[in-house]
Each structure stands twice: as C-alpha cells, then as structure tokens.
C-alpha cells in the first residue's frame, strides 16, 4: 500500500542508529568478568554518545547512564556477578539534538570462581592496577581489585595463568585430562578464547612467552639415558636390579629444551637442549629428587620453570629449579653466557654461590639488567643455615668485568616461615618500585612490599593442597589491553553509506585513534583507496595509556562523479586479533547542506524499523508530480519485489511492505523516479 502524508515540503536531516552498530558485548553474551567494555560503531555526524545499561528492559533505574565522545566505554564499578543486563546507545549531535536509541541487546555475567580476600596495610603507597593469578590442580585463574573483589575469571576453560607481557598479552595453559600432553600452553584473551596455542606434540610446561619477532617460546620436556647417581638412595635402585654405580647409562633422565615456534606455521625454528649444554655430573643430591625418582622410575633432572627474553641483549634467561640455577643464553649462538646459583661438580656455575637460593621459581629481567626471582628456599636450612625452610624475594645485580661476571644481592625480603612456599610462586618488581611476592604458603598469598620491607597490601587466595595451589600472580593495569577507538573526522551518511568529502583544494583525510586501555600501545595504520588518492599511506605511532591523537593524511585528489572506496586498517601491535577495518566512500562534491537552503526533488526520508521483523515502512519525498518504482534486492542480487507507483503528487509518501515470506538477511531498497535513484539498506531478523 502507499499513502500520502500531508506535511510541508521541507527536507529535514534525519538521523538513525541501527542495532547492528553495537559491537560488544554481543547479544546473549555470557561474560566471565564484571569490568565490562562496551563498544559501538561510529555514527555519521555524531559528536558524542549516550550509553545506558539496566537490569530492566525498559531501562528504568539504569545502573549506567553516561556520555562518551569515543566509541568505547569501560565500566569498572556498577555491574555484579550472576546478573542479567540490557544495554543501548544513541548518538548526540552538536546542535543539542539526539538520535534514536539503538535496539537494546542483553548479556549476563557468570559466577565467581575464587575465594580471595585482601587486606590494605598502607593505601597511600600501593601500586595501581588489578592482581591476576592462576591456580593449579583445580585449574582456574582469576583477577581481583585492591579490595579483593573478583573482577575476572577463566570461566569453564580449566585455564591456569602464567604471566602477562608488558603489552598486555596473557599466557597460560589449560588442562585436558584425556590428552597425553595434558596442559597445552596458550595465549588467551579476556574471554579466555585462545589466540595462539603450541602444537602439543611435546609436553610443554611452566612457561610460554612471545618474542619481539612475534614467535612464541616455551619449555619442553626431553629425555635421555643416564646413570643412577650414588647416594643414600642407591640400595633401593639396586634392589630393583639396576647397577646404580653413577656411571652406567641405565635410567631415564628428564630434562628440558627451550623451543621457539613460528607464530604462523608452528614449526620449531630455534631450540636449546639442557643435555647439550649442562653436565650430567651436576644434579640435586640434597632435595630428595632421587628419592622421588625411585617412585617415578625416571629422574626429574632439571625441572626448568621460567623463561625471559631480553631484546636489548638478544639473550634468553632460564630458571632451572632442580639445579638451583639461573642461566643466561646467547640467542644468536646458543652459547651459555653465565650460570648463576649453586656450585656443582662441573664448575660451570661461576657466580652467585653465596646468594644461596634454592629451587627458585619465576624470573623477571629488569631494564637495568637486574634479575628478580622467588627463592623457594627448599634447601635454605643447608644453603643459608635457617632453622626452618624459608622463602625469599630477591633482586640480583649482575656486573661484568673483563670476561668475568659477578652477582650481588641488591634487595631481598625474607618471608615469614608460615609463608614458606616449597613450589611455584614468583616476584614482580612494579613500576612504582614495590615488589609483588607470591607464594603457595598460607593457602596461597601475595604480598605487596616496598623497598624497606613494609607490607603495603596482602591477598589471601584461600587455596589448599592437594586441590589448589597458586602458581603465579602479577599486577596488571587492566583486563582490556587493546581497547581503542578509531573515529573518522567529519563522517557523514550518504544513501545509507558512511562517507566523507574531500576535494582538490581540501584533500585531507583525518581520523583519531584513542587508546582506551591502561597500557601504552603501538599502533600501525594503513590506508588504501580505489582511486589511489592517498598512495597507500601507512605509518605507526605509540600512544600512552588513555590518550589519543589525530592523524591527517594529505591526498592527491582528482574530481570524480561517483565515489572512491577507502579502507582504513588500524592494528595494535601484539594484538593483531583486535585490528579494526573501516570502510567508507569518499566524494568530491557536497553530500549535505543546511536544511534551509536544501532543495531536493526526490529523497528517501526514513525506513523503519531497522532491523525489522515482518513489516517495514519506507518514507520518501517528491517535490514534483511523477512516478516511482521500488525494487527490493537480496544479498545475491535477486529482485524479490517490484512495485510501480504512477502519478504521485508532491509531498511525503510512505510505502508499507509485508516481509513475512522473505528470508532473514540484508536487503537493498532501490527507489527510482525520473532518472534519479536512491537506495537504503535494511536488515530482516526473524
């Protein structure tokens, strides 16, 4: 049907906002976090946006009602676990008007997983951020704020957190009880979706890091035949029929190999094997590892547990637990630069023997070259003459003089005996200068300590062996390291397409990148266009946390009758999965002028609702007597409906369509009159 609506012949600028513009959270999402990032698409001519979130579909008693000038809003204060919410956005314009609300979509938050609590000892000097930790044996990870409130967890993925890079990349492993190599290492995102995983051809344990070249590096178990060492355990092995003379290679030794995988093919492109660089004359003879070997019928020789890579030095650092040793390896040659730690028969350890750390876990290499590690202290009674096994946090300085190296403890914190951590744990030196110390002691504990040894903050994870044990913990700025907006300046709507105007006299294309995260991020950008006005422009820049910049590209524009398709790609380095691609059309003639001087003989005023379910109304205007033809075209280019309307009077008209027999999807509404064509897009959702 078609009807004439008696209204003054005046074309006003109409703004609309489709529900398809809401990006995240998606409809019916289940979120494993209550710090939530809301993201939407840019709307032509909007200067800001109003976002509302409510537990009610009518948005009464909204828990969030904010104005934001970007395309991302991160809420950290208003949402709760095990709750359902609706959210919507509408554009605000410079003239004080607002557009239509988007169709609302819904999401729910999942269940808490941890029982963590925290205590403030000094609120004035603690470092900002949240604390993220992983728990082995019950296989989950979580993040808490300073007050101990859980704000993120790993959901149902059996994920154990390893560490976070400076760029916010998160690494860990997940438990697969039916797999031979049952804890594959992965990089994962905030939704615990796996960005990258090692090939799982070997048992990869304890660590996964990302190298500056984009490849990944981990620790792989390897075996080789070796002798059963002579000691108090020898008669047990001899009773089983072994020679056990310290010479005969009759027993399986389990060592470690550092492996680098190509990020794309997952092929091994570099490796380093302890059997090729360490002497088998060196082994633990005090920590009970040979007694455990009698039970396991294999000897856990090295038990490496941490990696670090220094781009400045082009060196790999390896923590080897059962040798109480930290090793620096030249990445280019594979040669051992030095060994730091407990002296053993080979004489390969050249420094740090007086420091006395044992069975250490975790390694952080600071910008000044110092090393931070957690001394589990399993052998502290032997190495340090303590009355009880005692754990420590250590910062160690390495000095080079001629061809020799010297190690000195520049800072240490001795944990209370009740917090002794026989396994796992780590130490992180924070940007503030404080230290975050994590131990399995006390049911899993993290202390934030200043340089004077004062406890500023404490987290208790309330885990208990054998069901749960904290692995590591880190203080991180936030859970959305790659949150950012790309906003095209002077974006307009032209026939339902996002468009800009550039001319020969004003050939600039500009856009704003806004870093919405708490991380310093480097971005790359590239621009391609069909007419090559911008000569494949590209570049990179680094933005500090919560800052923005405007990039202006000067083009070589030639006047054209139609449109020039432009594609802009902005990618945060080390977060390729979050790259944004923006497609728009560029024109060399004005797309809109002020309403009071606008004269149009034919135009589509509005289509609504959009998206639609069964019925759709299209409003259009004629200023002259004439005929109109409507064609509805599906995504395959097929005409699904044609209607002809003859001898229409001037004024506004409406066409009402019944789409009950159409398939769900995108449709193009093409309206023609006296050689003029106007098109709009509509989405049918059933």
C-alpha positions in Angstrom: 0.0 0.0 0.0 1.0 3.6 -0.4 -0.3 6.6 1.3 0.2 10.3 1.0 1.1 12.2 4.2 0.1 15.9 4.2 3.2 17.8 5.5 5.0 20.9 4.5 7.5 20.2 1.7 10.6 20.7 3.8 13.5 18.2 3.9 15.0 17.8 7.4 18.1 16.0 8.3 17.1 12.7 9.8 19.5 10.6 12.0 19.1 7.0 12.9 21.1 4.3 14.6 20.8 0.6 13.8 21.3 -2.1 16.4 23.9 -3.6 14.1 26.2 -0.7 15.4 26.5 -2.4 18.8 29.7 -4.4 18.8 30.5 -5.6 22.3 29.1 -7.2 24.4 27.2 -9.2 21.8 23.6 -10.1 22.3 23.1 -13.0 24.7 26.8 -13.0 25.7 27.9 -14.7 28.9 30.8 -12.7 30.4 33.4 -14.0 32.8 34.1 -10.5 34.1 32.3 -7.5 35.7 34.7 -4.9 34.4 32.9 -4.6 31.0 33.9 -2.9 27.8 31.1 -1.5 25.7 31.9 -0.8 22.1 29.8 0.5 19.2 30.2 1.8 15.6 30.7 5.4 14.7 27.5 7.2 13.6 27.8 9.9 10.9 27.7 13.4 12.3 27.5 12.3 15.9 29.7 14.3 18.3 29.1 12.1 21.3 27.1 9.1 22.5 24.8 8.3 25.4 25.1 4.8 26.8 22.6 3.2 29.2 22.8 -0.2 31.0 20.0 -1.5 33.1 18.8 -4.7 34.7 15.4 -3.9 33.2 14.4 -4.0 29.6 12.6 -0.6 29.9 15.8 0.9 31.2 14.2 2.1 34.4 16.8 2.5 37.2 19.7 2.4 34.8 23.0 1.3 36.5 25.0 3.1 33.9 23.9 6.4 32.1 26.9 8.1 30.7 28.0 10.4 27.9 31.2 9.4 25.9 32.8 11.1 23.0 34.6 8.0 21.8 33.3 4.6 20.7 34.3 2.6 23.8 33.2 2.9 27.4 34.7 0.7 30.1 32.7 0.3 33.3 34.5 -0.8 36.5 32.0 0.0 39.2 28.4 -0.8 38.5 28.0 -4.4 37.4 27.7 -7.6 39.5 28.3 -11.3 39.1 25.4 -13.6 38.2 23.2 -10.8 36.8 21.5 -10.0 33.6 21.7 -6.6 31.8 20.4 -4.7 28.8 22.4 -2.0 27.0 21.8 0.5 24.3 23.4 3.6 22.8 22.2 6.7 20.9 24.1 9.4 19.1 24.2 13.0 20.3 24.7 15.9 17.8 26.5 19.2 18.1 23.2 21.1 17.8 22.0 19.6 21.0 19.7 17.0 19.4 19.9 13.3 19.8 19.2 10.3 17.5 17.2 7.2 18.1 18.2 4.7 20.7 19.7 1.5 19.3 17.7 -1.6 19.8 18.8 -3.0 23.1 20.7 -6.2 23.5 21.3 -8.3 26.5 24.2 -10.0 28.3 24.7 -11.9 31.6 27.7 -12.2 33.9 28.8 -15.6 35.1 29.8 -16.9 38.5 32.8 -16.0 40.7 35.4 -18.7 41.0 37.8 -17.7 43.7 37.6 -17.2 47.4 40.2 -14.5 47.5 40.3 -11.7 50.1 42.6 -8.8 50.6 43.9 -6.5 53.3 45.2 -3.0 53.0 48.2 -2.1 55.2 49.1 1.2 53.5 46.6 2.6 51.0 48.8 5.6 50.1 51.7 3.7 48.6 50.2 0.6 46.9 50.6 0.4 43.1 47.5 0.8 40.9 46.0 -2.0 38.9 44.5 -5.4 39.5 46.1 -8.7 40.6 45.7 -11.7 38.3 46.7 -15.2 39.5 46.5 -18.8 38.4 45.7 -21.9 40.5 47.0 -25.4 39.6 45.2 -28.7 40.4 41.7 -27.0 40.4 42.7 -25.3 37.2 41.3 -21.8 37.2 42.5 -18.2 37.1 41.0 -15.0 38.4 41.7 -11.3 38.9 40.9 -9.2 41.9 40.9 -5.5 42.6 42.6 -3.9 45.6 39.7 -4.7 47.8 39.8 -8.4 46.9 36.7 -8.2 44.7 36.9 -10.7 41.9 36.5 -8.9 38.6 37.6 -11.5 36.0 37.9 -15.3 35.9 38.7 -18.0 33.4 35.1 -19.4 33.2 34.9 -23.1 32.4 38.2 -23.3 30.5 40.4 -25.0 33.1 42.9 -22.3 32.5 46.0 -21.6 34.6 47.5 -18.2 34.3 51.3 -18.0 33.6 52.1 -14.3 33.1 51.2 -11.1 31.2 53.6 -9.3 28.9 54.3 -5.5 29.0 51.8 -5.1 26.1 49.1 -7.0 28.0 49.4 -10.4 26.2 48.2 -13.1 28.6 49.7 -16.6 28.7 48.9 -19.8 30.5 47.9 -23.4 30.0 44.6 -25.3 30.1 44.1 -28.8 31.5 42.9 -31.6 29.1 42.6 -34.8 31.2 42.3 -37.1 28.2 45.5 -35.8 26.4 48.9 -37.2 26.8 50.4 -33.7 26.9 47.6 -32.5 29.1 48.4 -28.9 29.8 48.8 -27.2 26.4 50.3 -23.7 26.5 48.2 -20.8 25.0 47.9 -17.1 24.6 44.4 -16.1 25.5 42.1 -13.1 25.6 39.8 -11.6 28.2 37.0 -14.0 27.1 39.5 -16.9 27.5 39.4 -17.6 23.8 42.7 -18.9 22.6 44.7 -16.5 20.4 47.6 -19.0 19.8 48.4 -22.5 21.1 51.6 -24.5 20.8 51.3 -27.7 18.6 51.0 -30.0 21.6 53.4 -32.5 20.0 55.5 -32.5 23.2 54.9 -31.8 26.9 55.2 -28.0 27.3 55.2 -26.9 30.9 55.5 -23.9 33.2 56.0 -21.2 30.6 55.1 -19.6 27.3 56.4 -16.2 26.2 56.1 -14.2 23.0 59.3 -12.9 21.3 59.8 -9.5 19.7 59.7 -11.2 16.3 56.2 -12.5 17.0 57.2 -16.1 17.5 56.5 -18.0 20.7 58.9 -19.7 23.1 58.3 -22.4 25.7 59.8 -25.2 27.8 59.5 -28.8 26.5 60.3 -31.9 28.4 63.0 -34.2 26.8 64.6 -37.4 28.0 68.0 -39.1 27.7 69.5 -42.2 29.3 71.8 -41.5 32.2 73.3 -43.2 35.3 71.7 -43.6 38.7 73.8 -41.4 41.0 75.4 -42.8 44.0 73.9 -41.8 47.3 71.7 -42.9 50.2 69.1 -43.9 47.6 71.4 -46.3 45.8 70.4 -49.6 47.6 66.7 -49.0 46.6 67.6 -49.0 42.9 70.0 -51.9 43.2 67.1 -53.9 44.8 65.2 -53.3 41.6 68.1 -54.8 39.5 69.9 -51.6 38.5 73.7 -51.3 38.7 73.3 -47.8 40.2 77.1 -47.1 40.0 76.9 -43.5 39.0 78.4 -44.4 35.6 76.2 -46.9 33.7 73.6 -45.0 31.5 70.6 -47.2 32.5 68.0 -44.8 33.7 65.7 -42.2 32.1 66.6 -38.6 32.9 64.0 -36.0 32.2 65.5 -32.7 31.1 64.2 -29.6 29.3 64.5 -28.0 25.9 63.7 -24.4 25.1 61.7 -24.3 21.9 60.8 -21.4 19.6 57.8 -21.9 17.3 57.0 -19.9 14.2 53.9 -17.9 15.0 52.2 -18.9 11.7 53.3 -22.5 10.9 54.1 -23.6 14.5 57.3 -25.2 13.2 60.3 -25.3 15.5 62.8 -22.6 14.3 65.2 -22.5 17.3 65.9 -24.8 20.2 68.3 -25.2 23.1 68.7 -28.5 25.0 70.0 -28.8 28.6 71.5 -32.2 27.7 73.8 -30.4 25.2 74.8 -27.6 27.5 74.8 -28.8 31.1 77.0 -31.5 32.6 75.1 -34.6 33.9 77.7 -34.5 36.7 75.6 -31.7 38.1 72.4 -32.9 39.9 70.5 -32.3 43.1 71.7 -34.5 45.9 70.0 -32.8 48.8 66.4 -32.0 47.8 65.0 -35.5 47.6 64.8 -35.6 43.8 66.5 -39.1 43.6 64.1 -40.4 46.2 61.2 -39.2 44.0 62.9 -40.9 41.0 62.6 -44.2 42.7 58.9 -43.7 42.9 58.5 -42.3 39.3 61.1 -44.6 37.8 62.6 -41.6 36.0 64.8 -38.8 37.2 63.4 -35.2 37.0 66.9 -33.7 36.4 66.4 -30.0 35.6 62.8 -29.1 36.0 63.1 -25.7 34.3 60.2 -23.4 35.3 60.6 -19.9 33.8 61.9 -18.0 30.7 62.6 -14.4 30.0 63.9 -12.8 26.8 66.0 -9.6 26.6 65.6 -7.9 23.2 68.4 -5.4 24.1 70.9 -8.2 24.9 69.4 -10.7 22.4 69.5 -13.2 25.3 67.3 -15.9 26.8 67.2 -16.4 30.6 66.2 -19.8 32.0 65.4 -20.7 35.6 66.4 -24.3 36.4 64.7 -25.4 39.6 66.4 -28.7 40.5 69.9 -27.4 39.8 69.1 -24.2 41.8 70.5 -22.3 38.8 69.7 -19.4 36.5 71.3 -19.4 33.1 71.8 -16.7 30.5 72.0 -17.9 26.9 73.1 -16.0 23.9 70.2 -16.3 21.5 72.3 -15.9 18.3 74.8 -18.7 19.1 73.1 -20.8 21.8 76.2 -20.4 24.0 75.9 -20.2 27.7 76.9 -16.7 28.8 76.9 -17.5 32.5 75.4 -19.7 35.2 74.2 -18.2 38.4 73.4 -20.2 41.6 74.5 -23.3 43.4 78.0 -24.6 42.8 78.2 -28.2 41.5 80.9 -30.6 40.4 81.2 -29.4 36.8 82.3 -25.9 37.9 80.0 -24.4 35.3 78.4 -22.1 37.9 80.7 -19.1 38.1 78.9 -16.7 40.4 76.2 -16.2 43.0 77.0 -19.3 45.0 77.0 -17.2 48.2 73.5 -15.9 47.5 72.1 -19.4 48.4 68.8 -19.5 46.6 67.4 -23.0 46.0 64.6 -24.5 43.9 63.7 -20.9 42.7 60.7 -20.1 40.6 59.9 -17.3 38.2 62.3 -14.8 36.6 62.0 -11.1 35.7 64.7 -9.2 33.9 64.6 -5.5 34.6 65.6 -2.7 32.2 68.9 -2.2 34.2 69.8 -5.9 33.7 69.0 -7.0 37.3 67.2 -10.2 37.9 64.2 -10.7 40.1 63.2 -14.2 41.3 61.4 -16.1 44.0 63.8 -18.2 46.1 61.5 -21.1 47.2 64.2 -22.0 49.8 63.7 -25.7 49.9 67.3 -26.1 50.8 67.6 -22.9 52.9 68.5 -24.9 56.0 71.5 -26.3 54.2 72.4 -23.2 52.0 71.6 -20.4 54.5 71.6 -22.2 57.9 68.0 -21.2 58.6 66.2 -23.0 61.4 63.2 -23.7 59.1 62.7 -23.9 55.3 62.4 -20.2 54.3 61.4 -18.5 51.1 62.7 -15.1 49.9 62.1 -12.5 47.2 65.4 -11.5 45.6 66.7 -8.8 43.2 70.2 -9.7 41.9 72.6 -7.4 40.1 74.9 -8.9 37.5 78.2 -7.0 36.9 80.6 -7.7 34.0 84.3 -7.0 34.4 86.6 -8.1 31.6 85.5 -11.6 30.8 84.1 -12.3 34.3 80.7 -11.8 35.8 79.8 -11.0 39.4 76.4 -11.4 41.2 75.3 -9.3 44.1 72.0 -9.3 46.0 70.7 -5.7 45.9 67.4 -6.4 47.7 65.8 -9.2 49.5 62.7 -9.9 51.5 62.5 -12.9 53.8 59.0 -14.3 54.1 57.7 -15.4 57.5 58.2 -19.1 58.0 54.4 -19.6 57.9 54.5 -18.4 54.2 57.2 -20.8 53.1 56.5 -21.8 49.5 58.1 -25.1 48.5 56.9 -24.8 44.9 55.5 -22.3 42.4 55.4 -18.6 43.3 57.1 -15.6 41.7 58.2 -12.0 42.3 57.3 -9.0 40.2 59.0 -5.6 40.6 56.4 -3.0 39.9 56.9 0.3 38.1 56.4 2.0 41.5 59.4 0.2 42.9 57.4 -2.0 45.1 57.6 -5.8 44.8 54.7 -8.2 44.4 55.6 -11.5 46.1 53.5 -14.7 45.6 53.9 -17.9 47.5 51.9 -21.1 48.0 52.4 -20.6 51.7 49.4 -19.7 53.8 47.0 -21.2 51.3 48.3 -19.0 48.5 49.4 -15.5 49.4 50.5 -12.4 47.6 52.3 -9.5 49.4 53.0 -6.1 48.0 56.1 -4.9 49.8 58.0 -1.6 49.5 61.8 -1.4 49.2 62.1 -1.0 53.0 60.3 -4.3 53.5 57.0 -2.8 54.7 53.9 -4.8 53.7 51.5 -2.5 51.9 48.9 -5.0 50.8 48.1 -8.6 51.1 45.9 -11.1 49.2 44.9 -14.4 50.5 43.7 -16.9 47.9 42.4 -19.5 50.4 43.6 -22.4 48.4 44.6 -25.8 49.8 46.7 -28.6 48.6 46.2 -31.1 47.0 43.2 -29.5 45.3 44.6 -26.0 44.7 47.9 -24.1 44.7 48.6 -20.6 43.5 51.0 -20.7 40.5 51.9 -17.1 39.9 50.4 -13.7 40.2 51.0 -10.3 38.6 49.8 -6.8 39.0 48.4 -5.6 35.6 46.9 -2.2 34.6 43.6 -3.7 33.5 41.9 -6.6 31.6 41.4 -4.7 28.3 44.9 -4.0 27.0 43.9 -3.4 23.4 40.7 -1.3 23.9 40.8 1.6 21.4 38.6 3.7 19.1 39.1 4.9 15.6 37.0 7.9 14.8 36.9 9.3 11.3 36.6 13.1 11.2 33.6 14.7 9.5 31.9 11.3 8.8 28.6 11.7 7.0 25.8 9.5 5.8 25.2 9.3 2.1 22.5 7.0 0.8 23.0 4.7 3.8 26.8 4.5 3.4 29.4 6.1 5.7 31.1 8.7 3.6 33.5 11.7 3.7 34.0 14.7 1.4 37.5 15.5 0.0 38.3 17.9 -2.8 41.2 19.0 -4.9 41.5 22.1 -2.7 40.9 20.3 0.6 42.4 16.8 0.1 42.9 15.8 3.7 41.6 12.6 5.2 41.9 12.6 9.0 41.0 10.3 11.8 41.5 10.0 15.6 43.0 7.0 17.4 42.0 6.9 21.0 43.8 4.4 23.4 41.1 3.5 25.8 43.3 1.0 27.7 45.6 1.4 30.7 48.6 0.2 28.6 51.0 2.1 26.4 50.3 0.7 22.9 51.9 1.0 19.5 49.5 1.1 16.6 50.1 0.7 12.9 47.7 2.1 10.3 47.3 1.7 6.5 45.0 3.4 4.0 44.1 2.0 0.6 41.7 3.5 -1.9 40.5 2.6 -5.4 41.5 6.0 -6.9 44.9 5.9 -5.1 44.4 9.4 -3.8 46.3 8.6 -0.7 49.1 6.5 -2.3 48.7 3.5 0.1 49.6 5.7 3.1 50.8 3.9 6.2 52.6 4.6 9.5 52.9 3.7 13.2 52.8 5.6 16.4 52.8 4.9 20.1 50.1 6.1 22.4 50.4 6.2 26.2 47.5 4.8 28.3 44.2 6.7 27.9 45.5 9.2 25.3 44.6 10.0 21.8 46.0 11.6 18.6 44.7 12.9 15.3 46.3 11.6 12.1 45.9 13.7 8.9 46.8 12.2 5.5 47.2 14.7 2.7 45.9 13.2 -0.6 46.2 13.9 -4.3 42.5 14.2 -5.1 41.0 14.3 -8.6 37.4 15.2 -9.2 35.2 12.2 -9.9 31.5 11.8 -10.5 31.0 8.8 -8.2 32.6 7.5 -5.1 36.1 6.4 -4.1 36.1 3.4 -1.8 38.5 3.8 1.1 39.7 1.2 3.5 41.5 2.2 6.8 43.1 -0.5 8.9 44.4 0.2 12.4 46.1 -2.5 14.3 47.5 -2.5 17.9 51.0 -4.2 17.8 50.9 -7.6 19.6 47.1 -7.6 19.5 46.6 -8.4 15.8 43.3 -10.1 16.7 41.8 -6.7 17.6 42.7 -4.8 14.4 39.9 -2.6 13.1 39.0 -2.2 9.5 36.9 0.8 8.5 35.4 1.0 5.0 33.8 4.2 3.7 33.3 6.2 0.5 34.9 9.5 -0.4 33.2 12.0 -2.7 34.4 15.2 -4.3 31.1 17.1 -4.0 29.0 18.2 -1.1 26.8 15.4 0.4 24.5 17.7 2.5 23.9 21.4 3.0 21.9 23.3 5.6 18.2 22.4 5.6 17.0 25.9 4.9 18.7 26.0 1.5 18.3 22.4 0.6 16.1 21.7 -2.4 15.6 18.1 -3.3 13.2 16.7 -5.9 13.4 13.2 -4.6 14.8 11.5 -1.5 14.2 8.7 1.0 13.4 10.2 4.3 13.4 7.1 6.5 13.0 3.4 6.7 11.8 1.8 10.0 12.0 -0.2 12.0 15.5 -1.3 11.0 16.3 -4.1 11.7 12.7 -5.3 11.1 10.8 -8.5 11.7 7.9 -8.7 9.2 6.6 -5.2 8.4 8.7 -2.3 7.1 7.8 1.3 6.2 9.7 3.4 3.7 9.1 7.2 3.7 10.1 9.3 0.7 9.5 12.8 -0.6 8.7 14.1 -4.1 8.6 17.8 -4.9 7.2 17.3 -8.4 4.3 15.3 -9.8 5.7 12.0 -11.0 6.1 8.2 -10.9 8.2 6.0 -8.6 9.4 2.4 -8.8 10.6 0.4 -5.9 12.9 -2.7 -6.2 13.8 -4.9 -3.2 17.1 -6.8 -3.9 18.6 -9.5 -1.7 22.3 -10.2 -1.0 22.6 -12.4 -4.1 21.4 -9.6 -6.3 18.0 -11.1 -7.0 14.9 -8.8 -7.1 12.5 -10.2 -4.6 9.8 -7.5 -5.1 9.0 -4.7 -7.6 6.3 -2.1 -7.2 5.4 0.7 -9.5 3.5 3.9 -8.4 2.3 6.3 -11.0 1.1 9.9 -11.0 2.1 10.7 -7.4 1.6 14.2 -6.1 4.3 16.3 -4.5 4.9 15.8 -0.8 5.9 13.0 1.5 4.7 9.4 0.9 5.1 6.1 2.6 5.3 2.5 1.3 4.4 -0.3 3.7 6.0 -3.7 2.9 5.0 -7.2 4.3 8.2 -9.3 4.5 6.7 -12.3 6.3 7.7 -14.6 3.4 11.2 -13.2 3.0 14.3 -14.9 4.3 16.3 -13.3 7.1 19.2 -11.2 5.9 20.3 -7.9 4.3 18.1 -6.2 1.6 18.7 -3.3 -0.6 15.7 -0.9 -1.2 16.2 0.8 -4.5 13.8 3.7 -5.3 13.8 5.3 -8.7 12.0 8.4 -10.1 12.5 10.3 -13.4 16.1 9.0 -13.8 17.1 9.6 -10.1 17.9 6.6 -7.8 18.1 6.4 -4.0 19.0 3.3 -2.1 18.9 2.2 1.6 19.8 -1.0 3.4 17.5 -2.9 5.7 18.1 -6.0 7.8 15.4 -8.6 8.3 15.6 -10.6 11.5 13.2 -13.4 12.3 
